[in-house]
Amino acid sequence: MPDRFGAPTVLAVDDIDINVMMLEEILKDDYHVLTANNGKQALELLETAGIQPKIILLDVQMPEMDGRKMFSILKKDEALRRIPVIFITAEEDSEEELLAAGAVDFINKPFSPEVVKLRVKNQIALINYRNRMEEMVAQKTEEVIKKTEEANKTLDNALQGLANVIEHRDMESGEHVKRTQFYVRTLANYLINLGTKYAWELARMQPDIITKAMALHDVGKLSIPDSILKKPGPGRLEPAEYEIMKTHTTEGKKIIGELGNVNTSLYLKHCEDICYSHHERWDGKGYPQGLKEDKIPLVARLASIADVYDALVCARVYKSAIPYAEAIKIMVEGKGTQFDPLLIDALIDIQDEFEKIAKQYT
């Protein structure tokens, strides 16, 4: 690719004037040639020339700063390290050593004009090809990232819409989904910022992804008949109906499994853990597995706090809302039995924030 001089620039470095003149004569018809008589002079030229050469022809044996020294300096400079170097070698120079150090090629003295032209031409062709490939990769990568972001946004919107459908079917507004998501995010971030024993694990689990996953905590309710799901009144479910209602956890797990591989997607893994385990209890008396204490996935323990709090403070078709302070009191009574004690302690600390969320999205 031509530079501002209309042709690629080549820097020739040799302490013998006749050698520099010969290289310039050989290359001048096809390239803009810069010259220097030693490594120090060449580095100064690179700083002041205002243009980066496409390739450097570098003599090995020179006074003040030889080719090896200049080459090592080039390789340590982020701006210059990618410039290919062809060493100009005498009989006593080790071509194997120079190639091993990172030189792209070598030219033996005395010069053969055709060899010089061909080796410079070939290396510049390789440079241009490499640059084109890197541009193509960067462009394709940008396209893939953009398409992935668009696909993820579409998926997020679709799943959020699905979550809202579930809540409407459960005689709730879609605001329940938002509230529980914000409760979980607030609680997780507080535990991280406080430096609790869960801080590292929660940071690794990515609170933003946990928040997204919370939207599908009741996706299994799609499998519950309306006669059970929408049944009004206190004590509304018969024992047999309650057993059917409990299957929304196992059905939720199945639905999430059909969305993709939970072992390769952190998002789907959180969805599965939340759907399947948010009705487990700290004392092992929950369902569907009867898991106990830290055997319950941490995201499910967070979801349990959010879901139960929201059920208490918000009216449902079968119950009235409970005052915020009373709801906290009920939650505290479940510390160490229904709920993880550390999460209840955190809830007490941030109960005002939970109340604000509940009021904002009612």
C-alpha positions in Angstrom: 0.0 0.0 0.0 1.6 3.3 -1.1 2.6 5.9 1.6 2.6 9.6 1.3 5.5 9.4 -1.1 3.5 7.3 -3.6 5.4 4.1 -2.9 6.3 1.9 0.1 9.2 3.1 2.2 12.3 1.0 2.8 14.9 1.9 5.4 18.4 0.7 4.5 21.0 0.7 7.3 24.7 0.0 6.6 27.9 1.7 7.7 29.6 1.4 4.3 28.6 4.3 2.1 28.9 2.3 -1.2 26.6 -0.4 0.2 24.0 2.2 1.1 24.3 3.8 -2.4 24.0 0.4 -4.1 20.8 -0.5 -2.1 19.3 2.9 -2.9 20.1 2.5 -6.6 18.6 -1.0 -6.7 15.4 0.0 -5.0 14.7 3.6 -6.0 12.5 2.8 -9.0 9.9 0.9 -6.8 10.3 2.3 -3.3 11.0 5.4 -1.3 14.3 4.7 0.3 15.6 6.1 3.6 19.2 5.5 4.6 21.3 5.5 7.8 24.9 4.5 8.6 24.4 2.8 12.0 21.7 1.6 14.4 21.6 4.8 16.4 21.2 7.0 13.4 18.5 4.7 12.1 16.5 4.9 15.3 16.7 8.7 15.3 15.5 8.7 11.7 12.5 6.6 12.7 11.6 9.1 15.3 11.8 12.1 13.0 10.8 10.7 9.6 7.1 11.0 10.2 6.5 7.7 8.4 7.0 4.1 9.3 9.0 2.0 6.7 7.3 -1.1 5.3 10.6 -3.0 5.8 14.1 -2.5 7.2 17.3 -3.7 5.5 19.8 -3.9 8.4 23.5 -4.6 8.4 24.8 -6.8 11.2 28.3 -5.3 11.7 28.3 -1.5 12.3 30.0 1.0 14.7 28.2 2.9 17.5 25.2 0.5 17.4 25.3 -2.7 15.4 22.4 -4.4 13.8 21.7 -6.9 16.6 21.4 -4.1 19.2 19.1 -2.1 17.0 17.0 -5.2 16.2 16.6 -5.9 20.0 15.4 -2.3 20.5 12.9 -2.5 17.7 11.4 -5.7 19.1 10.8 -4.0 22.5 9.1 -1.0 20.9 5.3 -1.5 20.5 5.1 0.8 17.6 8.1 -0.6 15.7 8.2 -4.3 16.6 6.0 -5.4 13.7 8.3 -3.9 11.0 9.9 -6.8 9.2 13.7 -6.8 9.2 15.9 -8.3 6.5 19.5 -8.6 7.7 22.4 -7.8 5.5 25.0 -10.5 6.3 28.7 -11.1 5.8 30.3 -14.5 5.7 31.1 -14.6 9.4 27.5 -13.7 10.4 25.2 -16.5 11.6 22.1 -16.5 9.5 20.5 -19.2 11.7 21.0 -17.1 14.8 19.4 -14.0 13.0 16.4 -15.9 11.7 15.9 -17.5 15.2 15.9 -14.0 16.7 13.0 -13.0 14.5 14.5 -11.7 11.2 12.2 -12.4 8.2 15.1 -13.0 5.8 18.7 -12.2 5.0 20.7 -10.8 2.0 24.3 -11.8 1.6 27.1 -9.5 0.7 28.1 -8.7 -2.1 24.6 -7.8 -3.2 22.8 -9.3 -6.2 20.4 -6.6 -7.4 17.8 -9.2 -8.5 18.0 -11.0 -5.1 17.6 -7.7 -3.2 14.6 -6.7 -5.4 12.9 -10.1 -5.1 13.4 -10.5 -1.3 12.1 -7.0 -0.6 9.2 -7.5 -3.0 8.2 -10.8 -1.5 8.4 -9.6 2.1 6.3 -6.5 1.3 3.7 -8.7 -0.4 3.5 -10.8 2.7 3.1 -7.7 4.9 0.3 -6.4 2.7 -1.4 -9.8 2.7 -1.1 -10.0 6.5 -2.5 -6.5 6.9 -5.5 -7.4 4.7 -6.2 -10.5 6.6 -6.0 -8.7 9.9 -8.4 -6.0 8.6 -10.8 -8.7 7.4 -10.7 -10.6 10.7 -11.3 -7.3 12.6 -14.2 -6.5 10.3 -15.7 -9.9 10.6 -15.2 -9.9 14.4 -17.0 -6.6 14.7 -19.8 -7.9 12.5 -20.1 -11.1 14.7 -20.1 -9.0 17.9 -22.8 -6.7 16.5 -24.9 -9.6 15.4 -24.4 -11.4 18.7 -25.4 -8.3 20.7 -28.5 -7.9 18.5 -29.4 -11.6 19.0 -28.9 -11.3 22.7 -31.0 -8.2 22.9 -33.8 -10.0 20.9 -33.5 -13.1 23.2 -33.6 -10.9 26.3 -36.7 -9.1 25.1 -38.4 -12.4 24.1 -37.6 -14.0 27.5 -38.7 -10.9 29.3 -41.9 -11.1 27.4 -42.3 -14.7 28.2 -41.8 -14.0 31.9 -44.5 -11.3 31.7 -46.9 -13.7 30.0 -46.4 -16.1 32.9 -47.2 -13.4 35.5 -50.3 -12.3 33.6 -51.5 -15.9 33.5 -50.8 -16.1 37.3 -53.1 -13.1 37.7 -50.1 -10.9 38.4 -48.8 -7.9 36.5 -45.4 -8.1 34.8 -44.1 -5.7 37.5 -43.6 -8.8 39.7 -40.8 -9.9 37.4 -39.1 -6.5 37.5 -39.4 -6.2 41.3 -37.9 -9.7 41.9 -35.1 -8.9 39.4 -34.2 -5.6 41.1 -34.4 -7.3 44.6 -31.9 -9.9 43.5 -29.6 -7.4 41.9 -29.6 -5.2 44.9 -29.0 -8.0 47.3 -26.2 -9.5 45.3 -24.4 -6.2 44.8 -24.7 -5.4 48.5 -23.2 -8.8 49.5 -20.3 -8.2 47.0 -19.6 -4.6 48.2 -19.8 -5.6 51.8 -17.1 -8.2 51.2 -19.1 -11.1 52.7 -18.1 -14.7 52.3 -20.3 -14.8 49.2 -18.6 -11.8 47.6 -16.1 -13.6 45.3 -18.6 -16.3 44.3 -21.3 -13.7 43.4 -18.8 -11.6 41.4 -17.8 -14.6 39.5 -21.5 -15.5 38.8 -22.0 -12.0 37.4 -25.0 -10.2 39.1 -26.2 -8.8 35.8 -26.7 -12.3 34.4 -28.3 -13.5 37.7 -30.7 -10.5 37.3 -31.7 -11.6 33.8 -32.1 -15.2 34.8 -34.5 -14.2 37.6 -37.1 -13.2 35.0 -37.7 -16.9 34.3 -38.0 -18.1 37.9 -41.6 -19.2 37.4 -41.4 -20.3 33.8 -42.5 -23.8 34.9 -46.0 -22.3 35.7 -46.7 -22.6 32.0 -47.4 -26.3 32.7 -49.8 -25.7 35.5 -53.6 -25.8 34.7 -55.5 -22.5 35.0 -57.9 -24.2 37.4 -55.1 -24.4 39.9 -53.0 -21.4 38.9 -55.9 -19.0 39.1 -57.8 -20.5 42.0 -58.7 -17.6 44.3 -59.1 -17.4 48.1 -57.2 -18.2 51.2 -56.2 -21.9 51.6 -57.1 -22.1 47.9 -55.3 -25.3 47.0 -56.2 -28.8 48.0 -53.3 -31.1 48.9 -53.4 -32.8 45.5 -53.5 -29.4 43.7 -50.6 -28.2 45.8 -48.5 -31.1 44.7 -49.3 -30.2 41.1 -48.4 -26.6 41.7 -45.0 -27.7 43.1 -44.2 -29.3 39.8 -43.6 -25.9 38.3 -40.0 -26.2 39.6 -39.3 -29.5 37.8 -41.2 -28.3 34.7 -39.2 -25.1 34.8 -36.0 -27.0 34.7 -37.1 -29.0 31.7 -38.1 -25.8 29.8 -34.7 -24.2 30.5 -33.0 -27.4 29.4 -34.8 -27.1 26.0 -33.4 -23.6 25.5 -29.8 -24.7 25.3 -26.9 -26.4 27.1 -26.8 -25.3 30.7 -23.3 -26.6 31.0 -21.9 -24.1 28.5 -24.1 -21.0 29.3 -23.8 -19.2 32.6 -27.2 -17.5 31.9 -29.0 -20.8 31.3 -27.3 -22.4 34.3 -28.6 -19.6 36.6 -32.0 -19.9 35.0 -32.0 -23.7 35.8 -30.8 -23.3 39.3 -33.3 -20.6 40.1 -36.3 -22.4 38.5 -35.5 -25.7 40.1 -34.4 -24.6 43.5 -36.0 -21.3 44.6 -38.5 -23.2 46.8 -35.8 -25.2 48.7 -35.4 -24.3 52.3 -32.3 -23.7 54.4 -33.4 -26.5 56.9 -33.9 -29.0 54.1 -37.8 -29.0 54.2 -38.3 -27.4 50.9 -39.0 -28.9 47.4 -38.4 -30.5 45.0 -35.2 -32.1 46.2 -35.1 -31.2 49.9 -31.7 -29.6 49.6 -30.2 -28.2 52.8 -28.1 -25.1 53.5 -25.3 -24.4 51.0 -26.3 -27.4 49.0 -29.0 -25.1 47.6 -27.5 -23.0 44.7 -26.7 -19.5 45.9 -28.7 -17.9 43.1 -31.7 -19.9 44.2 -31.2 -18.7 47.8 -31.2 -15.1 46.5 -34.3 -15.8 44.4 -36.1 -17.3 47.4 -35.6 -14.1 49.4 -36.8 -11.9 46.5 -39.8 -14.1 45.7 -41.1 -14.5 49.2 -40.6 -10.8 50.1 -42.5 -9.8 47.0 -45.3 -12.3 47.8 -45.7 -10.7 51.2 -45.7 -7.0 50.4 -47.8 -7.2 47.2 -51.4 -8.1 47.0 -52.3 -11.3 45.2 -55.7 -12.6 44.0 -55.8 -14.9 47.1 -54.3 -12.4 49.7 -53.9 -8.8 50.7 -50.5 -7.0 50.9 -48.6 -7.1 54.2 -46.9 -3.9 55.6 -43.2 -3.7 54.8 -42.1 -3.8 58.4 -44.3 -6.8 59.1 -43.0 -8.6 56.0 -39.4 -8.1 57.2 -40.4 -9.5 60.6 -41.8 -12.6 59.0 -38.7 -13.0 56.9 -36.5 -12.7 60.0 -38.5 -15.4 61.7 -37.5 -17.7 58.8 -33.8 -17.0 59.4 -31.9 -20.3 59.6 -35.0 -22.4 58.8 -36.5 -21.2 55.5 -33.7 -18.7 54.6 -29.9 -18.5 54.5 -29.1 -16.5 57.7 -26.5 -14.4 56.0 -28.9 -13.3 53.3 -31.5 -12.4 56.0 -28.9 -10.2 57.8 -28.2 -8.5 54.5 -32.0 -8.0 53.8 -32.3 -6.3 57.2 -29.6 -3.9 56.3 -31.1 -3.0 52.9 -34.8 -3.3 53.7 -35.3 0.4 52.8 -34.0 -0.3 49.3 -36.3 -3.3 48.9 -39.3 -1.1 50.0 -38.4 1.5 47.4 -38.3 -1.1 44.7 -41.7 -2.5 45.8 -43.3 1.0 45.7 -41.7 2.0 42.4 -42.9 -1.0 40.5 -46.4 -1.6 42.0 
